[in-house]
Structures are given as C-alpha cells and as structure tokens.
Amino acid sequence: MKRLLVISHAPTLATVSLRDAVIAGASDPEFFDGLVEVVAIEALEATDPRAYLDADAYLFGTPVNFGYLSGALKHSFDSTYDALQGHVRRRPFSYWVHGRSDATGARRALDTITTGLELRLVAEPFERLGAVGDDDLAAAREFGATVAAHLLD
C-alpha cells in the first residue's frame, strides 16, 4: 500500500472544508481502498522527518497569510528540510492554498521549497480565493483523488 502524507494548516472553516474535501478525494474507497493510505498531520506537528520519509507522496495545504504561506507549514519545512534533501527526490506532490485576494506569494514559496526538495509536481496546485462553496469542495475532492491516483502508476 502506498502512503500519501497530507500536511496542512487549517485554522478557518474554509481551510478545514478544503482540507477535508482533499482528504476525502484522496481516500475515496471506490478507487483507493487497500491501495492508498492517507495520513494527515497538522503542520505544527509535522516536524519529524520520518513522517516525510515514510510517505510515497505529499499534499500540502495552507491558508494565505499576508500574501505568504502559513507560519505553521513553514515551520514544518524549516524543521525537516535539511534532513529531507536528497531523500525525497522525485516523489509526487501537489498543494492547495486558500486566500482572500492573492495567493501569489504563498504559491511562490511552496514552489521554491518543493523545487529545492526536488519533488515532482503531479497536479496543478489548487487555489481558491474568497468564500468556498460546494463547487469548490467538489473540485478539491477531485484534486485530492488526482494526486492519489498518481500513486497507482
């Protein structure tokens, strides 16, 4: 069984809803039962490199705070980055961000960090700005399933 590690910071109803939808898609039993194990860790708790090393793929999620990724997710990367370099190369990943008006800085930061780790982007990052509705949650669910499907190759 392949392991998909979901590391996110979800302090608002919108980010919780998106996280839950992404996880639901990635763990849909119709497609992934017995094939993909989804392990979700809150970003502030994701400071042990073993969590990353034990996973086959990653999904990162963050709100956009003042145009940047959350301090909680950055803390996870700060705590593990050096130990992961060279050990997670080419592993599949993607990420989602939620902001009020602009997510450019958060996306740029995540792109820089994941490029440094040499991760392999397998799905266009999922971005939502403003209120989150049912269509957004359906799209987030599909996004999660898309990333999980890359573990079945």
Chimera marker file (.cmm) of the C-alpha trace (Angstrom):
<marker_set name="trace">
<marker id="1" x="0.000" y="0.000" z="0.000" r="1" g="1" b="0" radius="0.5"/>
<marker id="2" x="1.243" y="3.482" z="-0.861" r="1" g="1" b="0" radius="0.5"/>
<marker id="3" x="1.216" y="6.271" z="1.722" r="1" g="1" b="0" radius="0.5"/>
<marker id="4" x="0.037" y="9.789" z="0.912" r="1" g="1" b="0" radius="0.5"/>
<marker id="5" x="1.059" y="12.296" z="3.559" r="1" g="1" b="0" radius="0.5"/>
<marker id="6" x="-1.188" y="15.328" z="3.953" r="1" g="1" b="0" radius="0.5"/>
<marker id="7" x="0.356" y="18.197" z="5.875" r="1" g="1" b="0" radius="0.5"/>
<marker id="8" x="-1.789" y="21.262" z="6.326" r="1" g="1" b="0" radius="0.5"/>
<marker id="9" x="-2.671" y="24.193" z="8.491" r="1" g="1" b="0" radius="0.5"/>
<marker id="10" x="-6.413" y="24.751" z="8.669" r="1" g="1" b="0" radius="0.5"/>
<marker id="11" x="-7.355" y="27.491" z="11.145" r="1" g="1" b="0" radius="0.5"/>
<marker id="12" x="-10.568" y="28.611" z="9.417" r="1" g="1" b="0" radius="0.5"/>
<marker id="13" x="-13.798" y="26.982" z="8.344" r="1" g="1" b="0" radius="0.5"/>
<marker id="14" x="-12.844" y="27.474" z="4.687" r="1" g="1" b="0" radius="0.5"/>
<marker id="15" x="-9.454" y="25.794" z="5.076" r="1" g="1" b="0" radius="0.5"/>
<marker id="16" x="-10.911" y="22.970" z="7.177" r="1" g="1" b="0" radius="0.5"/>
<marker id="17" x="-13.555" y="22.371" z="4.500" r="1" g="1" b="0" radius="0.5"/>
<marker id="18" x="-10.967" y="22.317" z="1.730" r="1" g="1" b="0" radius="0.5"/>
<marker id="19" x="-8.650" y="20.019" z="3.691" r="1" g="1" b="0" radius="0.5"/>
<marker id="20" x="-11.470" y="17.595" z="4.440" r="1" g="1" b="0" radius="0.5"/>
<marker id="21" x="-12.559" y="17.564" z="0.788" r="1" g="1" b="0" radius="0.5"/>
<marker id="22" x="-8.997" y="16.942" z="-0.433" r="1" g="1" b="0" radius="0.5"/>
<marker id="23" x="-8.590" y="14.076" z="2.044" r="1" g="1" b="0" radius="0.5"/>
<marker id="24" x="-11.977" y="12.612" z="1.096" r="1" g="1" b="0" radius="0.5"/>
<marker id="25" x="-10.967" y="12.559" z="-2.559" r="1" g="1" b="0" radius="0.5"/>
<marker id="26" x="-7.546" y="11.078" z="-1.843" r="1" g="1" b="0" radius="0.5"/>
<marker id="27" x="-9.032" y="8.326" z="0.316" r="1" g="1" b="0" radius="0.5"/>
<marker id="28" x="-12.142" y="7.528" z="-1.738" r="1" g="1" b="0" radius="0.5"/>
<marker id="29" x="-12.717" y="3.799" z="-1.076" r="1" g="1" b="0" radius="0.5"/>
<marker id="30" x="-14.218" y="3.308" z="-4.527" r="1" g="1" b="0" radius="0.5"/>
<marker id="31" x="-10.809" y="3.937" z="-6.077" r="1" g="1" b="0" radius="0.5"/>
<marker id="32" x="-8.152" y="3.634" z="-3.395" r="1" g="1" b="0" radius="0.5"/>
<marker id="33" x="-9.323" y="1.052" z="-0.830" r="1" g="1" b="0" radius="0.5"/>
<marker id="34" x="-6.346" y="-1.106" z="0.076" r="1" g="1" b="0" radius="0.5"/>
<marker id="35" x="-4.126" y="0.807" z="-2.347" r="1" g="1" b="0" radius="0.5"/>
<marker id="36" x="-3.536" y="4.239" z="-0.801" r="1" g="1" b="0" radius="0.5"/>
<marker id="37" x="-3.258" y="5.076" z="2.883" r="1" g="1" b="0" radius="0.5"/>
<marker id="38" x="-3.831" y="8.755" z="3.645" r="1" g="1" b="0" radius="0.5"/>
<marker id="39" x="-2.022" y="10.058" z="6.717" r="1" g="1" b="0" radius="0.5"/>
<marker id="40" x="-2.961" y="13.602" z="7.735" r="1" g="1" b="0" radius="0.5"/>
<marker id="41" x="-0.807" y="15.628" z="10.114" r="1" g="1" b="0" radius="0.5"/>
<marker id="42" x="-1.312" y="19.177" z="11.314" r="1" g="1" b="0" radius="0.5"/>
<marker id="43" x="1.558" y="21.326" z="10.074" r="1" g="1" b="0" radius="0.5"/>
<marker id="44" x="2.765" y="22.321" z="13.547" r="1" g="1" b="0" radius="0.5"/>
<marker id="45" x="3.074" y="18.629" z="14.433" r="1" g="1" b="0" radius="0.5"/>
<marker id="46" x="4.883" y="17.664" z="11.210" r="1" g="1" b="0" radius="0.5"/>
<marker id="47" x="8.401" y="18.292" z="12.453" r="1" g="1" b="0" radius="0.5"/>
<marker id="48" x="9.813" y="14.757" z="12.363" r="1" g="1" b="0" radius="0.5"/>
<marker id="49" x="11.485" y="13.989" z="9.030" r="1" g="1" b="0" radius="0.5"/>
<marker id="50" x="10.425" y="10.334" z="9.378" r="1" g="1" b="0" radius="0.5"/>
<marker id="51" x="6.833" y="11.294" z="8.591" r="1" g="1" b="0" radius="0.5"/>
<marker id="52" x="8.019" y="12.601" z="5.226" r="1" g="1" b="0" radius="0.5"/>
<marker id="53" x="10.470" y="9.772" z="4.637" r="1" g="1" b="0" radius="0.5"/>
<marker id="54" x="7.821" y="7.114" z="5.330" r="1" g="1" b="0" radius="0.5"/>
<marker id="55" x="5.483" y="8.599" z="2.704" r="1" g="1" b="0" radius="0.5"/>
<marker id="56" x="5.381" y="7.945" z="-1.027" r="1" g="1" b="0" radius="0.5"/>
<marker id="57" x="3.704" y="11.255" z="-1.960" r="1" g="1" b="0" radius="0.5"/>
<marker id="58" x="2.645" y="14.549" z="-0.400" r="1" g="1" b="0" radius="0.5"/>
<marker id="59" x="-0.208" y="17.018" z="-0.332" r="1" g="1" b="0" radius="0.5"/>
<marker id="60" x="0.396" y="20.349" z="1.389" r="1" g="1" b="0" radius="0.5"/>
<marker id="61" x="-2.332" y="22.803" z="2.342" r="1" g="1" b="0" radius="0.5"/>
<marker id="62" x="-2.194" y="26.314" z="3.708" r="1" g="1" b="0" radius="0.5"/>
<marker id="63" x="-4.142" y="29.499" z="4.122" r="1" g="1" b="0" radius="0.5"/>
<marker id="64" x="-2.544" y="32.575" z="2.631" r="1" g="1" b="0" radius="0.5"/>
<marker id="65" x="-1.429" y="34.863" z="5.459" r="1" g="1" b="0" radius="0.5"/>
<marker id="66" x="-0.351" y="38.356" z="4.443" r="1" g="1" b="0" radius="0.5"/>
<marker id="67" x="0.468" y="37.044" z="0.981" r="1" g="1" b="0" radius="0.5"/>
<marker id="68" x="2.558" y="34.113" z="2.224" r="1" g="1" b="0" radius="0.5"/>
<marker id="69" x="2.098" y="30.514" z="3.327" r="1" g="1" b="0" radius="0.5"/>
<marker id="70" x="1.169" y="29.929" z="6.945" r="1" g="1" b="0" radius="0.5"/>
<marker id="71" x="3.865" y="30.049" z="9.583" r="1" g="1" b="0" radius="0.5"/>
<marker id="72" x="2.767" y="26.578" z="10.689" r="1" g="1" b="0" radius="0.5"/>
<marker id="73" x="3.503" y="24.992" z="7.309" r="1" g="1" b="0" radius="0.5"/>
<marker id="74" x="6.747" y="26.938" z="7.001" r="1" g="1" b="0" radius="0.5"/>
<marker id="75" x="7.731" y="25.634" z="10.452" r="1" g="1" b="0" radius="0.5"/>
<marker id="76" x="7.230" y="22.063" z="9.211" r="1" g="1" b="0" radius="0.5"/>
<marker id="77" x="9.528" y="22.696" z="6.265" r="1" g="1" b="0" radius="0.5"/>
<marker id="78" x="12.057" y="24.578" z="8.414" r="1" g="1" b="0" radius="0.5"/>
<marker id="79" x="12.173" y="21.634" z="10.835" r="1" g="1" b="0" radius="0.5"/>
<marker id="80" x="12.662" y="18.925" z="8.214" r="1" g="1" b="0" radius="0.5"/>
<marker id="81" x="14.176" y="20.458" z="5.079" r="1" g="1" b="0" radius="0.5"/>
<marker id="82" x="17.846" y="19.644" z="5.635" r="1" g="1" b="0" radius="0.5"/>
<marker id="83" x="17.101" y="16.054" z="6.666" r="1" g="1" b="0" radius="0.5"/>
<marker id="84" x="14.922" y="15.533" z="3.579" r="1" g="1" b="0" radius="0.5"/>
<marker id="85" x="17.216" y="16.934" z="0.910" r="1" g="1" b="0" radius="0.5"/>
<marker id="86" x="18.308" y="14.161" z="-1.405" r="1" g="1" b="0" radius="0.5"/>
<marker id="87" x="15.980" y="11.611" z="0.226" r="1" g="1" b="0" radius="0.5"/>
<marker id="88" x="12.581" y="12.570" z="-1.224" r="1" g="1" b="0" radius="0.5"/>
<marker id="89" x="13.713" y="13.402" z="-4.764" r="1" g="1" b="0" radius="0.5"/>
<marker id="90" x="11.078" y="12.846" z="-7.479" r="1" g="1" b="0" radius="0.5"/>
<marker id="91" x="8.309" y="11.895" z="-5.051" r="1" g="1" b="0" radius="0.5"/>
<marker id="92" x="4.913" y="13.099" z="-6.286" r="1" g="1" b="0" radius="0.5"/>
<marker id="93" x="3.236" y="16.065" z="-4.634" r="1" g="1" b="0" radius="0.5"/>
<marker id="94" x="0.914" y="18.982" z="-5.023" r="1" g="1" b="0" radius="0.5"/>
<marker id="95" x="-0.634" y="21.608" z="-2.780" r="1" g="1" b="0" radius="0.5"/>
<marker id="96" x="-3.687" y="23.734" z="-2.161" r="1" g="1" b="0" radius="0.5"/>
<marker id="97" x="-3.923" y="27.309" z="-0.945" r="1" g="1" b="0" radius="0.5"/>
<marker id="98" x="-6.814" y="29.458" z="0.193" r="1" g="1" b="0" radius="0.5"/>
<marker id="99" x="-6.672" y="33.214" z="0.462" r="1" g="1" b="0" radius="0.5"/>
<marker id="100" x="-8.802" y="36.307" z="0.438" r="1" g="1" b="0" radius="0.5"/>
<marker id="101" x="-7.444" y="38.103" z="-2.593" r="1" g="1" b="0" radius="0.5"/>
<marker id="102" x="-3.994" y="36.960" z="-3.746" r="1" g="1" b="0" radius="0.5"/>
<marker id="103" x="-2.069" y="33.730" z="-3.272" r="1" g="1" b="0" radius="0.5"/>
<marker id="104" x="0.941" y="34.549" z="-5.455" r="1" g="1" b="0" radius="0.5"/>
<marker id="105" x="3.422" y="34.786" z="-2.576" r="1" g="1" b="0" radius="0.5"/>
<marker id="106" x="2.260" y="31.553" z="-0.945" r="1" g="1" b="0" radius="0.5"/>
<marker id="107" x="2.454" y="29.696" z="-4.251" r="1" g="1" b="0" radius="0.5"/>
<marker id="108" x="5.903" y="31.119" z="-4.964" r="1" g="1" b="0" radius="0.5"/>
<marker id="109" x="7.146" y="29.989" z="-1.540" r="1" g="1" b="0" radius="0.5"/>
<marker id="110" x="5.751" y="26.482" z="-1.950" r="1" g="1" b="0" radius="0.5"/>
<marker id="111" x="7.191" y="26.225" z="-5.451" r="1" g="1" b="0" radius="0.5"/>
<marker id="112" x="10.616" y="27.282" z="-4.150" r="1" g="1" b="0" radius="0.5"/>
<marker id="113" x="10.591" y="24.861" z="-1.215" r="1" g="1" b="0" radius="0.5"/>
<marker id="114" x="9.378" y="21.872" z="-3.238" r="1" g="1" b="0" radius="0.5"/>
<marker id="115" x="11.824" y="22.640" z="-6.048" r="1" g="1" b="0" radius="0.5"/>
<marker id="116" x="14.643" y="22.625" z="-3.502" r="1" g="1" b="0" radius="0.5"/>
<marker id="117" x="13.475" y="19.220" z="-2.272" r="1" g="1" b="0" radius="0.5"/>
<marker id="118" x="13.255" y="18.081" z="-5.910" r="1" g="1" b="0" radius="0.5"/>
<marker id="119" x="9.670" y="16.876" z="-5.514" r="1" g="1" b="0" radius="0.5"/>
<marker id="120" x="7.673" y="16.099" z="-8.670" r="1" g="1" b="0" radius="0.5"/>
<marker id="121" x="4.504" y="18.147" z="-9.191" r="1" g="1" b="0" radius="0.5"/>
<marker id="122" x="1.752" y="15.789" z="-10.394" r="1" g="1" b="0" radius="0.5"/>
<marker id="123" x="-1.312" y="18.038" z="-10.319" r="1" g="1" b="0" radius="0.5"/>
<marker id="124" x="-1.759" y="21.746" z="-10.915" r="1" g="1" b="0" radius="0.5"/>
<marker id="125" x="-1.827" y="23.397" z="-7.455" r="1" g="1" b="0" radius="0.5"/>
<marker id="126" x="-5.363" y="24.070" z="-6.242" r="1" g="1" b="0" radius="0.5"/>
<marker id="127" x="-6.066" y="27.692" z="-5.393" r="1" g="1" b="0" radius="0.5"/>
<marker id="128" x="-9.261" y="29.250" z="-4.096" r="1" g="1" b="0" radius="0.5"/>
<marker id="129" x="-9.804" y="32.859" z="-3.143" r="1" g="1" b="0" radius="0.5"/>
<marker id="130" x="-12.685" y="34.177" z="-1.066" r="1" g="1" b="0" radius="0.5"/>
<marker id="131" x="-15.702" y="32.169" z="0.028" r="1" g="1" b="0" radius="0.5"/>
<marker id="132" x="-15.645" y="28.409" z="-0.515" r="1" g="1" b="0" radius="0.5"/>
<marker id="133" x="-18.787" y="26.863" z="-1.989" r="1" g="1" b="0" radius="0.5"/>
<marker id="134" x="-19.994" y="23.406" z="-2.945" r="1" g="1" b="0" radius="0.5"/>
<marker id="135" x="-18.389" y="23.589" z="-6.401" r="1" g="1" b="0" radius="0.5"/>
<marker id="136" x="-15.051" y="24.439" z="-4.788" r="1" g="1" b="0" radius="0.5"/>
<marker id="137" x="-15.326" y="21.489" z="-2.419" r="1" g="1" b="0" radius="0.5"/>
<marker id="138" x="-16.168" y="19.143" z="-5.293" r="1" g="1" b="0" radius="0.5"/>
<marker id="139" x="-13.124" y="20.430" z="-7.180" r="1" g="1" b="0" radius="0.5"/>
<marker id="140" x="-10.961" y="19.979" z="-4.050" r="1" g="1" b="0" radius="0.5"/>
<marker id="141" x="-12.180" y="16.398" z="-3.733" r="1" g="1" b="0" radius="0.5"/>
<marker id="142" x="-11.270" y="15.731" z="-7.370" r="1" g="1" b="0" radius="0.5"/>
<marker id="143" x="-7.878" y="17.355" z="-6.805" r="1" g="1" b="0" radius="0.5"/>
<marker id="144" x="-7.164" y="15.013" z="-3.879" r="1" g="1" b="0" radius="0.5"/>
<marker id="145" x="-8.181" y="11.999" z="-5.953" r="1" g="1" b="0" radius="0.5"/>
<marker id="146" x="-5.958" y="13.118" z="-8.822" r="1" g="1" b="0" radius="0.5"/>
<marker id="147" x="-2.878" y="13.253" z="-6.630" r="1" g="1" b="0" radius="0.5"/>
<marker id="148" x="-3.680" y="9.891" z="-5.018" r="1" g="1" b="0" radius="0.5"/>
<marker id="149" x="-4.156" y="8.329" z="-8.456" r="1" g="1" b="0" radius="0.5"/>
<marker id="150" x="-0.515" y="9.109" z="-9.254" r="1" g="1" b="0" radius="0.5"/>
<marker id="151" x="0.463" y="6.575" z="-6.615" r="1" g="1" b="0" radius="0.5"/>
<marker id="152" x="-1.157" y="3.809" z="-8.633" r="1" g="1" b="0" radius="0.5"/>
<marker id="153" x="1.208" y="4.150" z="-11.609" r="1" g="1" b="0" radius="0.5"/>
<link id1="1" id2="2" r="1" g="1" b="0" radius="0.2"/>
<link id1="2" id2="3" r="1" g="1" b="0" radius="0.2"/>
<link id1="3" id2="4" r="1" g="1" b="0" radius="0.2"/>
<link id1="4" id2="5" r="1" g="1" b="0" radius="0.2"/>
<link id1="5" id2="6" r="1" g="1" b="0" radius="0.2"/>
<link id1="6" id2="7" r="1" g="1" b="0" radius="0.2"/>
<link id1="7" id2="8" r="1" g="1" b="0" radius="0.2"/>
<link id1="8" id2="9" r="1" g="1" b="0" radius="0.2"/>
<link id1="9" id2="10" r="1" g="1" b="0" radius="0.2"/>
<link id1="10" id2="11" r="1" g="1" b="0" radius="0.2"/>
<link id1="11" id2="12" r="1" g="1" b="0" radius="0.2"/>
<link id1="12" id2="13" r="1" g="1" b="0" radius="0.2"/>
<link id1="13" id2="14" r="1" g="1" b="0" radius="0.2"/>
<link id1="14" id2="15" r="1" g="1" b="0" radius="0.2"/>
<link id1="15" id2="16" r="1" g="1" b="0" radius="0.2"/>
<link id1="16" id2="17" r="1" g="1" b="0" radius="0.2"/>
<link id1="17" id2="18" r="1" g="1" b="0" radius="0.2"/>
<link id1="18" id2="19" r="1" g="1" b="0" radius="0.2"/>
<link id1="19" id2="20" r="1" g="1" b="0" radius="0.2"/>
<link id1="20" id2="21" r="1" g="1" b="0" radius="0.2"/>
<link id1="21" id2="22" r="1" g="1" b="0" radius="0.2"/>
<link id1="22" id2="23" r="1" g="1" b="0" radius="0.2"/>
<link id1="23" id2="24" r="1" g="1" b="0" radius="0.2"/>
<link id1="24" id2="25" r="1" g="1" b="0" radius="0.2"/>
<link id1="25" id2="26" r="1" g="1" b="0" radius="0.2"/>
<link id1="26" id2="27" r="1" g="1" b="0" radius="0.2"/>
<link id1="27" id2="28" r="1" g="1" b="0" radius="0.2"/>
<link id1="28" id2="29" r="1" g="1" b="0" radius="0.2"/>
<link id1="29" id2="30" r="1" g="1" b="0" radius="0.2"/>
<link id1="30" id2="31" r="1" g="1" b="0" radius="0.2"/>
<link id1="31" id2="32" r="1" g="1" b="0" radius="0.2"/>
<link id1="32" id2="33" r="1" g="1" b="0" radius="0.2"/>
<link id1="33" id2="34" r="1" g="1" b="0" radius="0.2"/>
<link id1="34" id2="35" r="1" g="1" b="0" radius="0.2"/>
<link id1="35" id2="36" r="1" g="1" b="0" radius="0.2"/>
<link id1="36" id2="37" r="1" g="1" b="0" radius="0.2"/>
<link id1="37" id2="38" r="1" g="1" b="0" radius="0.2"/>
<link id1="38" id2="39" r="1" g="1" b="0" radius="0.2"/>
<link id1="39" id2="40" r="1" g="1" b="0" radius="0.2"/>
<link id1="40" id2="41" r="1" g="1" b="0" radius="0.2"/>
<link id1="41" id2="42" r="1" g="1" b="0" radius="0.2"/>
<link id1="42" id2="43" r="1" g="1" b="0" radius="0.2"/>
<link id1="43" id2="44" r="1" g="1" b="0" radius="0.2"/>
<link id1="44" id2="45" r="1" g="1" b="0" radius="0.2"/>
<link id1="45" id2="46" r="1" g="1" b="0" radius="0.2"/>
<link id1="46" id2="47" r="1" g="1" b="0" radius="0.2"/>
<link id1="47" id2="48" r="1" g="1" b="0" radius="0.2"/>
<link id1="48" id2="49" r="1" g="1" b="0" radius="0.2"/>
<link id1="49" id2="50" r="1" g="1" b="0" radius="0.2"/>
<link id1="50" id2="51" r="1" g="1" b="0" radius="0.2"/>
<link id1="51" id2="52" r="1" g="1" b="0" radius="0.2"/>
<link id1="52" id2="53" r="1" g="1" b="0" radius="0.2"/>
<link id1="53" id2="54" r="1" g="1" b="0" radius="0.2"/>
<link id1="54" id2="55" r="1" g="1" b="0" radius="0.2"/>
<link id1="55" id2="56" r="1" g="1" b="0" radius="0.2"/>
<link id1="56" id2="57" r="1" g="1" b="0" radius="0.2"/>
<link id1="57" id2="58" r="1" g="1" b="0" radius="0.2"/>
<link id1="58" id2="59" r="1" g="1" b="0" radius="0.2"/>
<link id1="59" id2="60" r="1" g="1" b="0" radius="0.2"/>
<link id1="60" id2="61" r="1" g="1" b="0" radius="0.2"/>
<link id1="61" id2="62" r="1" g="1" b="0" radius="0.2"/>
<link id1="62" id2="63" r="1" g="1" b="0" radius="0.2"/>
<link id1="63" id2="64" r="1" g="1" b="0" radius="0.2"/>
<link id1="64" id2="65" r="1" g="1" b="0" radius="0.2"/>
<link id1="65" id2="66" r="1" g="1" b="0" radius="0.2"/>
<link id1="66" id2="67" r="1" g="1" b="0" radius="0.2"/>
<link id1="67" id2="68" r="1" g="1" b="0" radius="0.2"/>
<link id1="68" id2="69" r="1" g="1" b="0" radius="0.2"/>
<link id1="69" id2="70" r="1" g="1" b="0" radius="0.2"/>
<link id1="70" id2="71" r="1" g="1" b="0" radius="0.2"/>
<link id1="71" id2="72" r="1" g="1" b="0" radius="0.2"/>
<link id1="72" id2="73" r="1" g="1" b="0" radius="0.2"/>
<link id1="73" id2="74" r="1" g="1" b="0" radius="0.2"/>
<link id1="74" id2="75" r="1" g="1" b="0" radius="0.2"/>
<link id1="75" id2="76" r="1" g="1" b="0" radius="0.2"/>
<link id1="76" id2="77" r="1" g="1" b="0" radius="0.2"/>
<link id1="77" id2="78" r="1" g="1" b="0" radius="0.2"/>
<link id1="78" id2="79" r="1" g="1" b="0" radius="0.2"/>
<link id1="79" id2="80" r="1" g="1" b="0" radius="0.2"/>
<link id1="80" id2="81" r="1" g="1" b="0" radius="0.2"/>
<link id1="81" id2="82" r="1" g="1" b="0" radius="0.2"/>
<link id1="82" id2="83" r="1" g="1" b="0" radius="0.2"/>
<link id1="83" id2="84" r="1" g="1" b="0" radius="0.2"/>
<link id1="84" id2="85" r="1" g="1" b="0" radius="0.2"/>
<link id1="85" id2="86" r="1" g="1" b="0" radius="0.2"/>
<link id1="86" id2="87" r="1" g="1" b="0" radius="0.2"/>
<link id1="87" id2="88" r="1" g="1" b="0" radius="0.2"/>
<link id1="88" id2="89" r="1" g="1" b="0" radius="0.2"/>
<link id1="89" id2="90" r="1" g="1" b="0" radius="0.2"/>
<link id1="90" id2="91" r="1" g="1" b="0" radius="0.2"/>
<link id1="91" id2="92" r="1" g="1" b="0" radius="0.2"/>
<link id1="92" id2="93" r="1" g="1" b="0" radius="0.2"/>
<link id1="93" id2="94" r="1" g="1" b="0" radius="0.2"/>
<link id1="94" id2="95" r="1" g="1" b="0" radius="0.2"/>
<link id1="95" id2="96" r="1" g="1" b="0" radius="0.2"/>
<link id1="96" id2="97" r="1" g="1" b="0" radius="0.2"/>
<link id1="97" id2="98" r="1" g="1" b="0" radius="0.2"/>
<link id1="98" id2="99" r="1" g="1" b="0" radius="0.2"/>
<link id1="99" id2="100" r="1" g="1" b="0" radius="0.2"/>
<link id1="100" id2="101" r="1" g="1" b="0" radius="0.2"/>
<link id1="101" id2="102" r="1" g="1" b="0" radius="0.2"/>
<link id1="102" id2="103" r="1" g="1" b="0" radius="0.2"/>
<link id1="103" id2="104" r="1" g="1" b="0" radius="0.2"/>
<link id1="104" id2="105" r="1" g="1" b="0" radius="0.2"/>
<link id1="105" id2="106" r="1" g="1" b="0" radius="0.2"/>
<link id1="106" id2="107" r="1" g="1" b="0" radius="0.2"/>
<link id1="107" id2="108" r="1" g="1" b="0" radius="0.2"/>
<link id1="108" id2="109" r="1" g="1" b="0" radius="0.2"/>
<link id1="109" id2="110" r="1" g="1" b="0" radius="0.2"/>
<link id1="110" id2="111" r="1" g="1" b="0" radius="0.2"/>
<link id1="111" id2="112" r="1" g="1" b="0" radius="0.2"/>
<link id1="112" id2="113" r="1" g="1" b="0" radius="0.2"/>
<link id1="113" id2="114" r="1" g="1" b="0" radius="0.2"/>
<link id1="114" id2="115" r="1" g="1" b="0" radius="0.2"/>
<link id1="115" id2="116" r="1" g="1" b="0" radius="0.2"/>
<link id1="116" id2="117" r="1" g="1" b="0" radius="0.2"/>
<link id1="117" id2="118" r="1" g="1" b="0" radius="0.2"/>
<link id1="118" id2="119" r="1" g="1" b="0" radius="0.2"/>
<link id1="119" id2="120" r="1" g="1" b="0" radius="0.2"/>
<link id1="120" id2="121" r="1" g="1" b="0" radius="0.2"/>
<link id1="121" id2="122" r="1" g="1" b="0" radius="0.2"/>
<link id1="122" id2="123" r="1" g="1" b="0" radius="0.2"/>
<link id1="123" id2="124" r="1" g="1" b="0" radius="0.2"/>
<link id1="124" id2="125" r="1" g="1" b="0" radius="0.2"/>
<link id1="125" id2="126" r="1" g="1" b="0" radius="0.2"/>
<link id1="126" id2="127" r="1" g="1" b="0" radius="0.2"/>
<link id1="127" id2="128" r="1" g="1" b="0" radius="0.2"/>
<link id1="128" id2="129" r="1" g="1" b="0" radius="0.2"/>
<link id1="129" id2="130" r="1" g="1" b="0" radius="0.2"/>
<link id1="130" id2="131" r="1" g="1" b="0" radius="0.2"/>
<link id1="131" id2="132" r="1" g="1" b="0" radius="0.2"/>
<link id1="132" id2="133" r="1" g="1" b="0" radius="0.2"/>
<link id1="133" id2="134" r="1" g="1" b="0" radius="0.2"/>
<link id1="134" id2="135" r="1" g="1" b="0" radius="0.2"/>
<link id1="135" id2="136" r="1" g="1" b="0" radius="0.2"/>
<link id1="136" id2="137" r="1" g="1" b="0" radius="0.2"/>
<link id1="137" id2="138" r="1" g="1" b="0" radius="0.2"/>
<link id1="138" id2="139" r="1" g="1" b="0" radius="0.2"/>
<link id1="139" id2="140" r="1" g="1" b="0" radius="0.2"/>
<link id1="140" id2="141" r="1" g="1" b="0" radius="0.2"/>
<link id1="141" id2="142" r="1" g="1" b="0" radius="0.2"/>
<link id1="142" id2="143" r="1" g="1" b="0" radius="0.2"/>
<link id1="143" id2="144" r="1" g="1" b="0" radius="0.2"/>
<link id1="144" id2="145" r="1" g="1" b="0" radius="0.2"/>
<link id1="145" id2="146" r="1" g="1" b="0" radius="0.2"/>
<link id1="146" id2="147" r="1" g="1" b="0" radius="0.2"/>
<link id1="147" id2="148" r="1" g="1" b="0" radius="0.2"/>
<link id1="148" id2="149" r="1" g="1" b="0" radius="0.2"/>
<link id1="149" id2="150" r="1" g="1" b="0" radius="0.2"/>
<link id1="150" id2="151" r="1" g="1" b="0" radius="0.2"/>
<link id1="151" id2="152" r="1" g="1" b="0" radius="0.2"/>
<link id1="152" id2="153" r="1" g="1" b="0" radius="0.2"/>
</marker_set>
